[in-house]
Amino acid sequence: MKYKVIIEQPVYSEINAAVSYYDELEPGLGKKFFNEISGCIEIIRINPFFQVRYKDYRFLPVKTFPFVIVFEVDQTKKVVVIWSLFHTSQNPKKLPK
C-alpha cells in the first residue's frame, strides 16, 4: 500500500533554491536534481521505513546530490510528512526539532 505524502511548505522553497543553484552551475542540472528528488519521494511513498536517525525522523539520502530528505511516518494514518530537504554540509543543529 502506498502512503500519502505531505510535503511541508518550506521544503518547496528548499527544492526551488537547489534547482536554481544547480541550473546556474550547469544548464539542465537543476532538472536532473528535481527529477531525482521526485524519484526519492516516490520511493518514500512506496516504502517509507528507512532507518530512524534523529528522534523520530527518518532520512533518505539523495544518491547523486549531497542532500537527505528528512521525514516522519504515521503508520496508523498511512501518512508520510516530509519536513526538510537537508544539505549534508549544513550544521546538524538546523535539523527539524
Backbone atoms as SQL, in Angstrom:
CREATE TABLE atoms (id INTEGER PRIMARY KEY, chain TEXT, resi INTEGER, resn TEXT, atom TEXT, x REAL, y REAL, z REAL);
INSERT INTO atoms VALUES
  (1, 'A', 1, 'MET', 'N', 0.826, -1.190, 0.000),
  (2, 'A', 1, 'MET', 'CA', 0.000, 0.000, 0.000),
  (3, 'A', 1, 'MET', 'C', 0.867, 1.250, 0.000),
  (4, 'A', 2, 'LYS', 'N', 0.540, 2.187, -0.852),
  (5, 'A', 2, 'LYS', 'CA', 1.283, 3.442, -0.895),
  (6, 'A', 2, 'LYS', 'C', 0.811, 4.370, 0.216),
  (7, 'A', 3, 'TYR', 'N', 1.755, 5.144, 0.735),
  (8, 'A', 3, 'TYR', 'CA', 1.466, 6.116, 1.769),
  (9, 'A', 3, 'TYR', 'C', 1.147, 7.459, 1.124),
  (10, 'A', 4, 'LYS', 'N', 0.311, 8.230, 1.800),
  (11, 'A', 4, 'LYS', 'CA', 0.072, 9.605, 1.375),
  (12, 'A', 4, 'LYS', 'C', 1.280, 10.422, 1.809),
  (13, 'A', 5, 'VAL', 'N', 1.788, 11.275, 0.927),
  (14, 'A', 5, 'VAL', 'CA', 2.952, 12.098, 1.248),
  (15, 'A', 5, 'VAL', 'C', 2.509, 13.549, 1.363),
  (16, 'A', 6, 'ILE', 'N', 2.837, 14.152, 2.497),
  (17, 'A', 6, 'ILE', 'CA', 2.590, 15.578, 2.710),
  (18, 'A', 6, 'ILE', 'C', 3.949, 16.264, 2.733),
  (19, 'A', 7, 'ILE', 'N', 4.118, 17.250, 1.871),
  (20, 'A', 7, 'ILE', 'CA', 5.374, 17.992, 1.803),
  (21, 'A', 7, 'ILE', 'C', 5.137, 19.355, 2.441),
  (22, 'A', 8, 'GLU', 'N', 5.832, 19.631, 3.503),
  (23, 'A', 8, 'GLU', 'CA', 5.678, 20.907, 4.198),
  (24, 'A', 8, 'GLU', 'C', 6.176, 22.055, 3.318),
  (25, 'A', 9, 'GLN', 'N', 5.549, 23.217, 3.452),
  (26, 'A', 9, 'GLN', 'CA', 5.812, 24.361, 2.578),
  (27, 'A', 9, 'GLN', 'C', 7.294, 24.747, 2.478),
  (28, 'A', 10, 'PRO', 'N', 8.067, 24.780, 3.579),
  (29, 'A', 10, 'PRO', 'CA', 9.486, 25.162, 3.441),
  (30, 'A', 10, 'PRO', 'C', 10.288, 24.241, 2.513),
  (31, 'A', 11, 'VAL', 'N', 9.842, 23.010, 2.369),
  (32, 'A', 11, 'VAL', 'CA', 10.557, 22.061, 1.504),
  (33, 'A', 11, 'VAL', 'C', 10.492, 22.524, 0.048),
  (34, 'A', 12, 'TYR', 'N', 9.365, 23.086, -0.357),
  (35, 'A', 12, 'TYR', 'CA', 9.248, 23.597, -1.727),
  (36, 'A', 12, 'TYR', 'C', 10.275, 24.697, -1.989),
  (37, 'A', 13, 'SER', 'N', 10.464, 25.568, -1.010),
  (38, 'A', 13, 'SER', 'CA', 11.473, 26.633, -1.141),
  (39, 'A', 13, 'SER', 'C', 12.879, 26.049, -1.219),
  (40, 'A', 14, 'GLU', 'N', 13.136, 25.027, -0.402),
  (41, 'A', 14, 'GLU', 'CA', 14.455, 24.382, -0.414),
  (42, 'A', 14, 'GLU', 'C', 14.716, 23.724, -1.769),
  (43, 'A', 15, 'ILE', 'N', 13.701, 23.070, -2.316),
  (44, 'A', 15, 'ILE', 'CA', 13.855, 22.430, -3.627),
  (45, 'A', 15, 'ILE', 'C', 14.092, 23.479, -4.705),
  (46, 'A', 16, 'ASN', 'N', 13.280, 24.550, -4.709),
  (47, 'A', 16, 'ASN', 'CA', 13.435, 25.603, -5.718),
  (48, 'A', 16, 'ASN', 'C', 14.799, 26.267, -5.642),
  (49, 'A', 17, 'ALA', 'N', 15.283, 26.516, -4.435),
  (50, 'A', 17, 'ALA', 'CA', 16.604, 27.134, -4.273),
  (51, 'A', 17, 'ALA', 'C', 17.693, 26.216, -4.823),
  (52, 'A', 18, 'ALA', 'N', 17.584, 24.939, -4.543),
  (53, 'A', 18, 'ALA', 'CA', 18.597, 23.991, -5.030),
  (54, 'A', 18, 'ALA', 'C', 18.534, 23.859, -6.549),
  (55, 'A', 19, 'VAL', 'N', 17.319, 23.816, -7.114),
  (56, 'A', 19, 'VAL', 'CA', 17.179, 23.736, -8.576),
  (57, 'A', 19, 'VAL', 'C', 17.823, 24.953, -9.220),
  (58, 'A', 20, 'SER', 'N', 17.560, 26.143, -8.694),
  (59, 'A', 20, 'SER', 'CA', 18.157, 27.371, -9.235),
  (60, 'A', 20, 'SER', 'C', 19.680, 27.330, -9.139),
  (61, 'A', 21, 'TYR', 'N', 20.175, 26.908, -7.987),
  (62, 'A', 21, 'TYR', 'CA', 21.625, 26.824, -7.792),
  (63, 'A', 21, 'TYR', 'C', 22.267, 25.884, -8.806),
  (64, 'A', 22, 'TYR', 'N', 21.700, 24.691, -8.968),
  (65, 'A', 22, 'TYR', 'CA', 22.285, 23.718, -9.891),
  (66, 'A', 22, 'TYR', 'C', 22.162, 24.166, -11.345),
  (67, 'A', 23, 'ASP', 'N', 21.080, 24.868, -11.687),
  (68, 'A', 23, 'ASP', 'CA', 20.950, 25.385, -13.056),
  (69, 'A', 23, 'ASP', 'C', 21.983, 26.463, -13.349),
  (70, 'A', 24, 'GLU', 'N', 22.350, 27.234, -12.325),
  (71, 'A', 24, 'GLU', 'CA', 23.406, 28.237, -12.509),
  (72, 'A', 24, 'GLU', 'C', 24.759, 27.564, -12.726),
  (73, 'A', 25, 'LEU', 'N', 24.976, 26.452, -12.055),
  (74, 'A', 25, 'LEU', 'CA', 26.235, 25.725, -12.234),
  (75, 'A', 25, 'LEU', 'C', 26.344, 25.136, -13.632),
  (76, 'A', 26, 'GLU', 'N', 25.243, 24.536, -14.076),
  (77, 'A', 26, 'GLU', 'CA', 25.231, 23.872, -15.381),
  (78, 'A', 26, 'GLU', 'C', 23.784, 23.772, -15.859),
  (79, 'A', 27, 'PRO', 'N', 23.478, 24.324, -17.026),
  (80, 'A', 27, 'PRO', 'CA', 22.114, 24.230, -17.537),
  (81, 'A', 27, 'PRO', 'C', 21.646, 22.771, -17.605),
  (82, 'A', 28, 'GLY', 'N', 20.445, 22.533, -17.101),
  (83, 'A', 28, 'GLY', 'CA', 19.882, 21.183, -17.108),
  (84, 'A', 28, 'GLY', 'C', 20.148, 20.397, -15.836),
  (85, 'A', 29, 'LEU', 'N', 21.131, 20.832, -15.054),
  (86, 'A', 29, 'LEU', 'CA', 21.455, 20.111, -13.820),
  (87, 'A', 29, 'LEU', 'C', 20.338, 20.266, -12.788),
  (88, 'A', 30, 'GLY', 'N', 19.689, 21.417, -12.785),
  (89, 'A', 30, 'GLY', 'CA', 18.562, 21.634, -11.878),
  (90, 'A', 30, 'GLY', 'C', 17.430, 20.669, -12.164),
  (91, 'A', 31, 'LYS', 'N', 17.166, 20.419, -13.438),
  (92, 'A', 31, 'LYS', 'CA', 16.111, 19.474, -13.813),
  (93, 'A', 31, 'LYS', 'C', 16.486, 18.061, -13.364),
  (94, 'A', 32, 'LYS', 'N', 17.763, 17.711, -13.519),
  (95, 'A', 32, 'LYS', 'CA', 18.222, 16.401, -13.071),
  (96, 'A', 32, 'LYS', 'C', 18.032, 16.266, -11.557),
  (97, 'A', 33, 'PHE', 'N', 18.354, 17.332, -10.827),
  (98, 'A', 33, 'PHE', 'CA', 18.173, 17.340, -9.376),
  (99, 'A', 33, 'PHE', 'C', 16.691, 17.153, -9.031),
  (100, 'A', 34, 'PHE', 'N', 15.823, 17.935, -9.680),
  (101, 'A', 34, 'PHE', 'CA', 14.385, 17.853, -9.422),
  (102, 'A', 34, 'PHE', 'C', 13.850, 16.452, -9.698),
  (103, 'A', 35, 'ASN', 'N', 14.281, 15.861, -10.802),
  (104, 'A', 35, 'ASN', 'CA', 13.832, 14.505, -11.137),
  (105, 'A', 35, 'ASN', 'C', 14.290, 13.491, -10.096),
  (106, 'A', 36, 'GLU', 'N', 15.498, 13.669, -9.606),
  (107, 'A', 36, 'GLU', 'CA', 15.995, 12.737, -8.586),
  (108, 'A', 36, 'GLU', 'C', 15.214, 12.884, -7.282),
  (109, 'A', 37, 'ILE', 'N', 14.909, 14.130, -6.900),
  (110, 'A', 37, 'ILE', 'CA', 14.108, 14.361, -5.694),
  (111, 'A', 37, 'ILE', 'C', 12.720, 13.744, -5.863),
  (112, 'A', 38, 'SER', 'N', 12.123, 13.930, -7.034),
  (113, 'A', 38, 'SER', 'CA', 10.802, 13.345, -7.301),
  (114, 'A', 38, 'SER', 'C', 10.838, 11.827, -7.187),
  (115, 'A', 39, 'GLY', 'N', 11.910, 11.214, -7.685),
  (116, 'A', 39, 'GLY', 'CA', 12.067, 9.766, -7.575),
  (117, 'A', 39, 'GLY', 'C', 12.206, 9.319, -6.125),
  (118, 'A', 40, 'CYS', 'N', 12.939, 10.098, -5.341),
  (119, 'A', 40, 'CYS', 'CA', 13.093, 9.771, -3.916),
  (120, 'A', 40, 'CYS', 'C', 11.756, 9.859, -3.185),
  (121, 'A', 41, 'ILE', 'N', 10.959, 10.862, -3.528),
  (122, 'A', 41, 'ILE', 'CA', 9.644, 11.000, -2.894),
  (123, 'A', 41, 'ILE', 'C', 8.766, 9.808, -3.247),
  (124, 'A', 42, 'GLU', 'N', 8.866, 9.330, -4.471),
  (125, 'A', 42, 'GLU', 'CA', 8.085, 8.156, -4.868),
  (126, 'A', 42, 'GLU', 'C', 8.551, 6.911, -4.104),
  (127, 'A', 43, 'ILE', 'N', 9.846, 6.786, -3.882),
  (128, 'A', 43, 'ILE', 'CA', 10.379, 5.668, -3.081),
  (129, 'A', 43, 'ILE', 'C', 9.806, 5.729, -1.668),
  (130, 'A', 44, 'ILE', 'N', 9.777, 6.928, -1.094),
  (131, 'A', 44, 'ILE', 'CA', 9.231, 7.102, 0.256),
  (132, 'A', 44, 'ILE', 'C', 7.748, 6.742, 0.268),
  (133, 'A', 45, 'ARG', 'N', 7.027, 7.125, -0.771),
  (134, 'A', 45, 'ARG', 'CA', 5.589, 6.834, -0.852),
  (135, 'A', 45, 'ARG', 'C', 5.344, 5.315, -0.820),
  (136, 'A', 46, 'ILE', 'N', 6.216, 4.564, -1.472),
  (137, 'A', 46, 'ILE', 'CA', 6.052, 3.114, -1.569),
  (138, 'A', 46, 'ILE', 'C', 6.564, 2.399, -0.317),
  (139, 'A', 47, 'ASN', 'N', 7.728, 2.830, 0.176),
  (140, 'A', 47, 'ASN', 'CA', 8.344, 2.170, 1.330),
  (141, 'A', 47, 'ASN', 'C', 9.044, 3.216, 2.196),
  (142, 'A', 48, 'PRO', 'N', 8.352, 3.772, 3.181),
  (143, 'A', 48, 'PRO', 'CA', 8.943, 4.840, 3.987),
  (144, 'A', 48, 'PRO', 'C', 9.783, 4.377, 5.176),
  (145, 'A', 49, 'PHE', 'N', 10.030, 3.079, 5.287),
  (146, 'A', 49, 'PHE', 'CA', 10.660, 2.587, 6.509),
  (147, 'A', 49, 'PHE', 'C', 12.170, 2.523, 6.426),
  (148, 'A', 50, 'PHE', 'N', 12.760, 3.703, 6.282),
  (149, 'A', 50, 'PHE', 'CA', 14.214, 3.828, 6.333),
  (150, 'A', 50, 'PHE', 'C', 14.610, 4.030, 7.783),
  (151, 'A', 51, 'GLN', 'N', 15.883, 3.895, 8.037),
  (152, 'A', 51, 'GLN', 'CA', 16.405, 3.960, 9.399),
  (153, 'A', 51, 'GLN', 'C', 16.038, 5.278, 10.088),
  (154, 'A', 52, 'VAL', 'N', 15.613, 5.175, 11.342),
  (155, 'A', 52, 'VAL', 'CA', 15.385, 6.363, 12.158),
  (156, 'A', 52, 'VAL', 'C', 16.752, 6.880, 12.564),
  (157, 'A', 53, 'ARG', 'N', 17.025, 8.136, 12.263),
  (158, 'A', 53, 'ARG', 'CA', 18.353, 8.679, 12.511),
  (159, 'A', 53, 'ARG', 'C', 18.389, 9.736, 13.603),
  (160, 'A', 54, 'TYR', 'N', 17.268, 10.452, 13.806),
  (161, 'A', 54, 'TYR', 'CA', 17.276, 11.594, 14.713),
  (162, 'A', 54, 'TYR', 'C', 15.883, 11.723, 15.295),
  (163, 'A', 55, 'LYS', 'N', 15.742, 11.497, 16.588),
  (164, 'A', 55, 'LYS', 'CA', 14.431, 11.471, 17.238),
  (165, 'A', 55, 'LYS', 'C', 13.551, 10.501, 16.464),
  (166, 'A', 56, 'ASP', 'N', 12.403, 10.922, 15.959),
  (167, 'A', 56, 'ASP', 'CA', 11.543, 10.043, 15.159),
  (168, 'A', 56, 'ASP', 'C', 11.693, 10.293, 13.666),
  (169, 'A', 57, 'TYR', 'N', 12.667, 11.092, 13.285),
  (170, 'A', 57, 'TYR', 'CA', 12.858, 11.431, 11.879),
  (171, 'A', 57, 'TYR', 'C', 13.624, 10.332, 11.154),
  (172, 'A', 58, 'ARG', 'N', 13.225, 10.109, 9.927),
  (173, 'A', 58, 'ARG', 'CA', 13.909, 9.167, 9.051),
  (174, 'A', 58, 'ARG', 'C', 14.586, 9.964, 7.954),
  (175, 'A', 59, 'PHE', 'N', 15.681, 9.444, 7.441),
  (176, 'A', 59, 'PHE', 'CA', 16.433, 10.134, 6.397),
  (177, 'A', 59, 'PHE', 'C', 16.527, 9.232, 5.178),
  (178, 'A', 60, 'LEU', 'N', 16.331, 9.817, 4.012),
  (179, 'A', 60, 'LEU', 'CA', 16.602, 9.123, 2.761),
  (180, 'A', 60, 'LEU', 'C', 17.652, 9.923, 2.019),
  (181, 'A', 61, 'PRO', 'N', 18.856, 9.382, 1.857),
  (182, 'A', 61, 'PRO', 'CA', 19.892, 10.105, 1.106),
  (183, 'A', 61, 'PRO', 'C', 19.539, 10.189, -0.372),
  (184, 'A', 62, 'VAL', 'N', 19.842, 11.331, -0.964),
  (185, 'A', 62, 'VAL', 'CA', 19.693, 11.522, -2.406),
  (186, 'A', 62, 'VAL', 'C', 20.996, 11.028, -3.021),
  (187, 'A', 63, 'LYS', 'N', 20.911, 10.135, -3.990),
  (188, 'A', 63, 'LYS', 'CA', 22.103, 9.420, -4.460),
  (189, 'A', 63, 'LYS', 'C', 23.194, 10.303, -5.055),
  (190, 'A', 64, 'THR', 'N', 22.852, 11.173, -6.003),
  (191, 'A', 64, 'THR', 'CA', 23.921, 11.891, -6.712),
  (192, 'A', 64, 'THR', 'C', 24.091, 13.336, -6.278),
  (193, 'A', 65, 'PHE', 'N', 23.340, 13.762, -5.273),
  (194, 'A', 65, 'PHE', 'CA', 23.461, 15.126, -4.766),
  (195, 'A', 65, 'PHE', 'C', 23.619, 15.058, -3.250),
  (196, 'A', 66, 'PRO', 'N', 24.301, 16.048, -2.660),
  (197, 'A', 66, 'PRO', 'CA', 24.601, 15.972, -1.215),
  (198, 'A', 66, 'PRO', 'C', 23.430, 16.420, -0.330),
  (199, 'A', 67, 'PHE', 'N', 22.316, 15.721, -0.429),
  (200, 'A', 67, 'PHE', 'CA', 21.119, 16.042, 0.340),
  (201, 'A', 67, 'PHE', 'C', 20.538, 14.776, 0.948),
  (202, 'A', 68, 'VAL', 'N', 19.770, 14.983, 2.019),
  (203, 'A', 68, 'VAL', 'CA', 18.925, 13.924, 2.566),
  (204, 'A', 68, 'VAL', 'C', 17.521, 14.497, 2.694),
  (205, 'A', 69, 'ILE', 'N', 16.538, 13.640, 2.524),
  (206, 'A', 69, 'ILE', 'CA', 15.150, 14.022, 2.750),
  (207, 'A', 69, 'ILE', 'C', 14.800, 13.583, 4.164),
  (208, 'A', 70, 'VAL', 'N', 14.320, 14.523, 4.962),
  (209, 'A', 70, 'VAL', 'CA', 14.007, 14.275, 6.364),
  (210, 'A', 70, 'VAL', 'C', 12.490, 14.174, 6.492),
  (211, 'A', 71, 'PHE', 'N', 12.018, 13.050, 7.063),
  (212, 'A', 71, 'PHE', 'CA', 10.577, 12.835, 7.121),
  (213, 'A', 71, 'PHE', 'C', 10.185, 11.996, 8.329),
  (214, 'A', 72, 'GLU', 'N', 8.884, 12.010, 8.615),
  (215, 'A', 72, 'GLU', 'CA', 8.293, 11.177, 9.667),
  (216, 'A', 72, 'GLU', 'C', 7.199, 10.322, 9.051),
  (217, 'A', 73, 'VAL', 'N', 6.954, 9.180, 9.667),
  (218, 'A', 73, 'VAL', 'CA', 5.926, 8.258, 9.187),
  (219, 'A', 73, 'VAL', 'C', 4.875, 8.074, 10.282),
  (220, 'A', 74, 'ASP', 'N', 3.611, 8.223, 9.895),
  (221, 'A', 74, 'ASP', 'CA', 2.497, 7.894, 10.774),
  (222, 'A', 74, 'ASP', 'C', 1.891, 6.609, 10.208),
  (223, 'A', 75, 'GLN', 'N', 2.246, 5.482, 10.813),
  (224, 'A', 75, 'GLN', 'CA', 1.806, 4.180, 10.295),
  (225, 'A', 75, 'GLN', 'C', 0.300, 3.996, 10.403),
  (226, 'A', 76, 'THR', 'N', -0.290, 4.542, 11.446),
  (227, 'A', 76, 'THR', 'CA', -1.731, 4.363, 11.630),
  (228, 'A', 76, 'THR', 'C', -2.529, 5.048, 10.530),
  (229, 'A', 77, 'LYS', 'N', -2.118, 6.250, 10.167),
  (230, 'A', 77, 'LYS', 'CA', -2.838, 7.011, 9.146),
  (231, 'A', 77, 'LYS', 'C', -2.291, 6.768, 7.737),
  (232, 'A', 78, 'LYS', 'N', -1.179, 6.016, 7.642),
  (233, 'A', 78, 'LYS', 'CA', -0.528, 5.760, 6.344),
  (234, 'A', 78, 'LYS', 'C', -0.122, 7.071, 5.667),
  (235, 'A', 79, 'VAL', 'N', 0.515, 7.951, 6.478),
  (236, 'A', 79, 'VAL', 'CA', 0.925, 9.273, 6.002),
  (237, 'A', 79, 'VAL', 'C', 2.405, 9.473, 6.290),
  (238, 'A', 80, 'VAL', 'N', 3.082, 10.087, 5.331),
  (239, 'A', 80, 'VAL', 'CA', 4.475, 10.500, 5.491),
  (240, 'A', 80, 'VAL', 'C', 4.497, 12.018, 5.392),
  (241, 'A', 81, 'VAL', 'N', 5.180, 12.665, 6.333),
  (242, 'A', 81, 'VAL', 'CA', 5.339, 14.113, 6.280),
  (243, 'A', 81, 'VAL', 'C', 6.810, 14.414, 6.021),
  (244, 'A', 82, 'ILE', 'N', 7.079, 15.090, 4.918),
  (245, 'A', 82, 'ILE', 'CA', 8.449, 15.493, 4.595),
  (246, 'A', 82, 'ILE', 'C', 8.666, 16.869, 5.201),
  (247, 'A', 83, 'TRP', 'N', 9.663, 16.956, 6.088),
  (248, 'A', 83, 'TRP', 'CA', 9.923, 18.186, 6.834),
  (249, 'A', 83, 'TRP', 'C', 11.040, 19.015, 6.241),
  (250, 'A', 84, 'SER', 'N', 11.999, 18.367, 5.568),
  (251, 'A', 84, 'SER', 'CA', 13.155, 19.127, 5.110),
  (252, 'A', 84, 'SER', 'C', 13.885, 18.396, 3.989),
  (253, 'A', 85, 'LEU', 'N', 14.465, 19.198, 3.123),
  (254, 'A', 85, 'LEU', 'CA', 15.466, 18.724, 2.175),
  (255, 'A', 85, 'LEU', 'C', 16.762, 19.302, 2.717),
  (256, 'A', 86, 'PHE', 'N', 17.556, 18.468, 3.346),
  (257, 'A', 86, 'PHE', 'CA', 18.685, 18.936, 4.141),
  (258, 'A', 86, 'PHE', 'C', 20.001, 18.704, 3.407),
  (259, 'A', 87, 'HIS', 'N', 20.750, 19.790, 3.195),
  (260, 'A', 87, 'HIS', 'CA', 22.073, 19.682, 2.574),
  (261, 'A', 87, 'HIS', 'C', 23.032, 19.108, 3.602),
  (262, 'A', 88, 'THR', 'N', 23.772, 18.093, 3.227),
  (263, 'A', 88, 'THR', 'CA', 24.583, 17.346, 4.197),
  (264, 'A', 88, 'THR', 'C', 25.764, 18.136, 4.747),
  (265, 'A', 89, 'SER', 'N', 26.093, 19.288, 4.150),
  (266, 'A', 89, 'SER', 'CA', 27.198, 20.066, 4.696),
  (267, 'A', 89, 'SER', 'C', 26.698, 21.119, 5.702),
  (268, 'A', 90, 'GLN', 'N', 25.373, 21.190, 5.912),
  (269, 'A', 90, 'GLN', 'CA', 24.826, 22.143, 6.872),
  (270, 'A', 90, 'GLN', 'C', 25.071, 21.653, 8.299),
  (271, 'A', 91, 'ASN', 'N', 24.977, 22.590, 9.206),
  (272, 'A', 91, 'ASN', 'CA', 25.093, 22.280, 10.627),
  (273, 'A', 91, 'ASN', 'C', 23.907, 21.400, 11.043),
  (274, 'A', 92, 'PRO', 'N', 24.150, 20.243, 11.645),
  (275, 'A', 92, 'PRO', 'CA', 23.050, 19.366, 12.075),
  (276, 'A', 92, 'PRO', 'C', 22.074, 20.030, 13.036),
  (277, 'A', 93, 'LYS', 'N', 22.469, 21.121, 13.678),
  (278, 'A', 93, 'LYS', 'CA', 21.554, 21.825, 14.579),
  (279, 'A', 93, 'LYS', 'C', 20.390, 22.458, 13.812),
  (280, 'A', 94, 'LYS', 'N', 20.511, 22.540, 12.481),
  (281, 'A', 94, 'LYS', 'CA', 19.436, 23.087, 11.666),
  (282, 'A', 94, 'LYS', 'C', 18.368, 22.051, 11.316),
  (283, 'A', 95, 'LEU', 'N', 18.560, 20.820, 11.746),
  (284, 'A', 95, 'LEU', 'CA', 17.552, 19.787, 11.502),
  (285, 'A', 95, 'LEU', 'C', 16.247, 20.163, 12.188),
  (286, 'A', 96, 'PRO', 'N', 15.113, 19.679, 11.678),
  (287, 'A', 96, 'PRO', 'CA', 13.830, 19.980, 12.328),
  (288, 'A', 96, 'PRO', 'C', 13.842, 19.502, 13.773),
  (289, 'A', 97, 'LYS', 'N', 13.114, 20.181, 14.609),
  (290, 'A', 97, 'LYS', 'CA', 13.070, 19.832, 16.046),
  (291, 'A', 97, 'LYS', 'C', 11.814, 19.094, 16.377);
